[in-house]
Amino acid sequence: MAACLAALAAWPGGATADDYPSRSIKLVIPYSAGAAGDQIGRPWADKVTPLLGQVHVENIGGAGGAIGSAAVAQSAPDGYSLLLGNGSTQVTIPLSSAQPAYDAVRDFRAIYRLITSTLAFAVHPSLPVKDLRELAAFAKANPGGLTYGTPGVGTGNHLVGEMFRQQSGLAADLVHVPYRGMGPATSDLVSGQINSVIAVVSSQILQLHFAGKLRLIAVTSDRRLSGAPEVPTVAESGMPGLRYAGWFGLFAPRATPDAVVERIAAATRAAMADPQLQESYRSQGLEPDIDSGPDKFQRLVEDELVRLTPIVKSIGLKRD
């Protein structure tokens, strides 16, 4: 922690940031409590509080993350309302919405990417499938019988599901069930209300996999998970087109002053250098980003918008 404090003290802050923060900072996690967002945002909030000031977390779930994201976009641009955004909230939701509640570039500015992640296809243990090929075959043999849950329409999870539908030649054979967050979707999978999910890999998902309460059959990363090396990648499953890298990071309303954004980024960079925080993320199958920043992260978001626009259009992904 001493090294973190030293790193923060070295930040060349301007006068605008001298009084910031003078009160508690709110981090909005746009998903229900207990989902992957909590396992990313809450450890960051705990670690950065001694460096930046008190940070409290508020879960505002719904619409795949759009409700909480819109709330931050409409907040005062003073650095006291931050968003834990991801590829869904900042890229696929704006691209797939006929009337988006916010614009990822016009309404937000990136601060720091915290982690990169992977998605996983998980099924109920009763489903007689071991890989993606068998999952597609089951769907074709049981029209309407394969249901997959995601945190909402237009999320990255949903995008991957629609890519799976397209590349497997499935039509009405695959039924999407959107939830207010991954927590309730996972609960319904375990209880048998749905028979599959596409979820961000998290400690909860891994624990349920090892406990036999769900079964992971593929991950969207280029490499197998170190924490579950028995699970093949989508490329190994014959569907390399399903590769998808997720991420979570910090965002502020667009007009937030540069000095405030840099102060948050500096505190975050110092916190992310802590081996304990890094290990807390890696133990969940997440990779911490120790070399991010506002400009670098902003470019990534804008590049993703360019890259995914034709994909979203080609599969006809629509939220409303």
C-alpha positions in Angstrom: 0.0 0.0 0.0 2.9 2.4 0.7 4.0 2.0 -2.9 0.5 2.7 -4.1 0.4 5.9 -2.0 3.8 7.0 -3.4 2.6 6.4 -6.9 -0.5 8.5 -6.4 1.5 11.3 -4.7 3.6 11.5 -7.8 0.6 12.3 -10.0 1.0 15.8 -11.5 -2.5 17.0 -10.6 -3.7 20.4 -11.6 -5.7 22.9 -9.5 -9.0 21.6 -10.7 -8.4 18.3 -9.0 -7.0 19.7 -5.7 -10.4 19.6 -4.0 -11.4 16.3 -5.5 -12.8 14.2 -3.9 -14.4 16.1 -1.1 -17.2 13.6 -0.6 -18.0 9.9 -1.3 -17.7 8.6 -4.9 -20.4 6.4 -6.3 -19.5 3.5 -8.6 -22.5 2.2 -10.5 -22.4 -1.5 -11.4 -25.2 -1.8 -14.0 -26.0 -5.4 -13.0 -27.8 -7.2 -10.2 -25.9 -7.8 -7.0 -23.8 -11.0 -6.9 -23.0 -11.1 -10.6 -19.5 -10.8 -12.2 -19.6 -7.0 -12.0 -19.5 -7.1 -8.2 -16.5 -9.4 -8.2 -14.7 -6.8 -10.3 -16.0 -3.4 -9.1 -16.1 -4.1 -5.3 -12.5 -5.2 -4.9 -11.4 -2.1 -6.9 -13.5 0.1 -4.7 -12.0 -1.4 -1.5 -8.4 -1.0 -2.8 -8.8 2.5 -4.2 -10.6 4.0 -1.2 -7.3 4.6 0.8 -5.9 6.3 -2.3 -8.8 8.3 -3.6 -11.4 8.6 -0.8 -14.5 6.6 0.1 -16.1 4.8 -2.8 -19.5 3.2 -2.4 -21.0 0.7 -4.8 -24.6 0.9 -6.1 -26.1 -1.9 -8.2 -28.5 -0.6 -10.8 -29.5 -3.6 -12.9 -31.8 -4.0 -15.9 -31.9 -3.9 -19.7 -28.6 -5.8 -19.9 -26.8 -2.9 -18.2 -28.4 0.0 -20.1 -30.4 1.3 -17.2 -27.4 1.8 -14.8 -25.3 3.1 -17.7 -27.9 5.7 -18.7 -28.1 6.8 -15.1 -24.4 7.6 -15.0 -24.5 9.3 -18.4 -27.1 11.6 -17.1 -25.2 12.4 -13.9 -23.3 15.6 -13.1 -19.8 15.4 -14.8 -18.0 16.0 -11.5 -16.3 12.7 -10.9 -18.7 11.6 -8.2 -20.7 9.2 -10.3 -18.6 6.5 -12.2 -19.7 3.5 -14.2 -18.2 0.0 -14.3 -18.8 -0.5 -18.0 -17.9 -3.3 -20.4 -18.2 -4.3 -24.0 -21.9 -4.8 -23.7 -22.8 -1.4 -22.1 -20.3 0.6 -24.2 -20.4 -1.2 -27.6 -23.1 -3.8 -28.3 -26.0 -2.2 -26.5 -25.6 1.2 -28.2 -25.1 -0.5 -31.6 -28.1 -2.8 -31.3 -30.6 -0.3 -29.9 -33.0 1.5 -32.3 -33.3 4.4 -29.8 -30.2 4.1 -27.5 -30.5 5.7 -24.1 -27.0 7.0 -24.5 -24.1 7.3 -26.9 -20.9 5.5 -25.8 -18.6 8.2 -27.3 -20.8 11.4 -26.9 -21.9 10.7 -23.3 -18.9 8.9 -21.7 -15.2 9.2 -21.4 -13.0 6.2 -20.6 -10.8 6.2 -17.5 -9.2 2.8 -17.0 -9.7 -0.8 -18.2 -9.6 -2.9 -15.1 -9.7 -6.5 -16.4 -10.1 -8.6 -19.5 -12.4 -11.6 -19.4 -13.8 -14.5 -21.3 -17.3 -15.8 -21.8 -18.3 -19.4 -21.3 -21.1 -21.6 -22.6 -22.5 -23.4 -19.5 -25.3 -26.0 -19.5 -27.4 -27.7 -16.9 -25.9 -31.1 -15.9 -29.0 -32.9 -17.2 -28.4 -31.6 -20.8 -26.8 -34.5 -22.7 -24.1 -32.4 -24.4 -20.3 -32.1 -23.9 -19.3 -29.6 -26.5 -20.6 -26.9 -28.9 -21.2 -29.4 -31.7 -23.4 -31.5 -29.5 -25.2 -28.4 -28.2 -26.0 -27.4 -31.8 -27.2 -30.9 -32.6 -29.4 -30.9 -29.5 -31.0 -27.6 -30.5 -31.7 -28.9 -34.0 -33.2 -32.2 -32.7 -35.3 -30.3 -30.1 -36.7 -27.1 -31.8 -37.4 -24.5 -29.1 -36.0 -26.9 -26.5 -32.6 -25.1 -26.0 -32.9 -22.0 -23.9 -29.9 -19.8 -23.1 -29.8 -17.0 -20.5 -27.8 -13.8 -20.7 -27.8 -10.5 -18.7 -29.9 -8.9 -21.4 -30.7 -8.2 -25.0 -27.8 -6.5 -26.9 -25.1 -7.6 -24.4 -21.9 -9.2 -25.5 -23.3 -12.5 -24.1 -26.3 -12.1 -26.4 -24.0 -11.2 -29.3 -22.1 -14.4 -28.9 -25.3 -16.4 -28.7 -26.6 -14.9 -31.9 -23.2 -15.6 -33.6 -23.6 -19.3 -32.4 -27.1 -19.4 -33.8 -25.8 -18.0 -37.2 -22.8 -20.2 -37.4 -24.6 -23.4 -36.4 -27.5 -22.8 -38.8 -30.0 -22.6 -36.0 -33.2 -20.6 -36.5 -36.1 -21.0 -34.0 -34.2 -23.9 -32.5 -32.4 -21.6 -30.0 -34.4 -19.5 -27.5 -32.8 -16.5 -25.9 -34.0 -15.7 -22.3 -32.8 -12.2 -21.2 -32.4 -11.4 -17.5 -31.7 -8.3 -15.4 -28.2 -9.7 -14.7 -26.1 -12.8 -14.8 -26.9 -13.7 -11.1 -30.6 -14.6 -11.7 -29.8 -16.3 -15.0 -27.3 -18.5 -13.3 -29.7 -19.3 -10.5 -32.3 -20.3 -13.0 -29.8 -22.5 -14.8 -28.9 -24.3 -11.6 -32.6 -24.8 -10.7 -33.3 -26.1 -14.2 -35.6 -23.2 -15.3 -33.4 -22.8 -18.4 -30.8 -25.3 -19.7 -27.9 -23.1 -20.7 -26.3 -19.7 -20.2 -23.5 -17.6 -21.9 -21.8 -16.0 -18.9 -18.6 -14.1 -18.0 -16.3 -16.5 -16.3 -16.2 -15.8 -12.6 -15.3 -17.5 -9.4 -19.0 -18.3 -8.9 -19.3 -19.9 -12.3 -16.1 -21.9 -11.7 -17.3 -23.1 -8.3 -20.7 -24.2 -9.7 -18.8 -26.1 -12.5 -16.6 -27.9 -10.0 -19.6 -28.7 -7.8 -21.4 -30.3 -10.7 -24.3 -27.8 -10.6 -23.6 -26.6 -14.1 -21.1 -27.8 -16.8 -18.8 -25.5 -18.8 -18.5 -26.8 -22.4 -16.5 -24.0 -24.1 -14.8 -20.6 -23.5 -14.5 -17.8 -26.0 -10.9 -17.0 -25.3 -7.9 -18.0 -27.4 -6.5 -20.2 -24.6 -8.0 -22.6 -22.1 -8.6 -21.3 -18.6 -5.8 -22.0 -16.1 -8.4 -22.5 -13.5 -10.4 -25.0 -15.6 -8.0 -26.4 -18.2 -10.4 -29.3 -19.1 -12.8 -26.8 -20.8 -12.0 -26.4 -24.5 -12.0 -23.1 -26.4 -14.5 -22.3 -29.1 -11.8 -22.7 -31.7 -11.0 -26.2 -30.4 -14.8 -26.9 -30.7 -14.7 -26.1 -34.4 -16.2 -22.6 -34.1 -13.3 -20.1 -34.1 -15.7 -17.3 -35.2 -17.1 -17.3 -31.7 -13.9 -15.9 -30.1 -14.8 -12.9 -28.0 -12.7 -11.1 -25.4 -14.6 -9.2 -22.8 -13.5 -6.4 -20.5 -14.7 -4.2 -17.7 -13.5 -0.7 -16.9 -14.2 2.7 -15.4 -16.2 5.5 -17.2 -17.3 8.9 -16.3 -19.8 11.3 -17.9 -18.2 12.9 -21.0 -17.8 16.5 -19.6 -15.9 15.3 -16.5 -12.7 17.5 -16.2 -9.4 16.1 -17.5 -7.8 16.6 -14.1 -10.4 14.6 -12.3 -10.3 11.8 -14.8 -6.5 11.7 -14.5 -6.7 11.6 -10.7 -9.0 8.6 -10.8 -6.8 6.9 -13.4 -3.7 7.5 -11.3 -5.3 6.1 -8.2 -6.5 3.1 -10.1 -3.1 2.5 -11.7 -1.5 2.5 -8.3 -4.2 0.2 -6.9 -3.8 -2.2 -9.8 -0.1 -2.6 -9.1 -1.0 -4.3 -5.8 -0.3 -8.1 -6.1 -3.2 -8.9 -3.8 -5.7 -7.2 -6.1 -4.2 -8.8 -9.1 -4.5 -12.2 -7.5 -8.1 -11.6 -6.5 -8.9 -11.1 -10.2 -6.8 -13.9 -11.5 -8.4 -16.4 -9.1 -11.7 -15.6 -10.8 -10.4 -16.3 -14.3 -9.9 -12.6 -15.0 -6.7 -10.9 -16.2 -5.9 -7.5 -14.5 -4.8 -4.7 -16.8 -1.9 -2.9 -15.1 -1.1 -0.6 -18.0 -4.3 1.2 -18.9 -5.2 4.8 -19.0 -7.8 7.3 -20.4 -6.5 7.7 -23.9 -5.6 4.1 -24.4 -8.9 2.8 -23.1 -10.9 5.4 -25.1 -9.2 4.2 -28.3 -10.0 0.6 -27.5 -13.7 1.5 -27.1 -13.9 3.4 -30.3 -12.0 0.6 -32.2 -14.5 -1.9 -30.8 -17.4 0.1 -32.1 -15.9 0.1 -35.6 -15.0 -3.6 -35.5 -18.4 -4.9 -34.2 -20.7 -2.6 -36.2 -20.8 -4.9 -39.3 -21.1 -8.0 -37.1 -24.1 -6.6 -35.3 -25.7 -5.6 -38.5 -25.0 -8.9 -40.3 -26.8 -11.0 -37.6 -29.6 -8.4 -37.2 -29.1 -8.0 -33.5 -31.9 -5.7 -32.3 -32.9 -4.6 -28.8 -36.1 -2.8 -29.6 
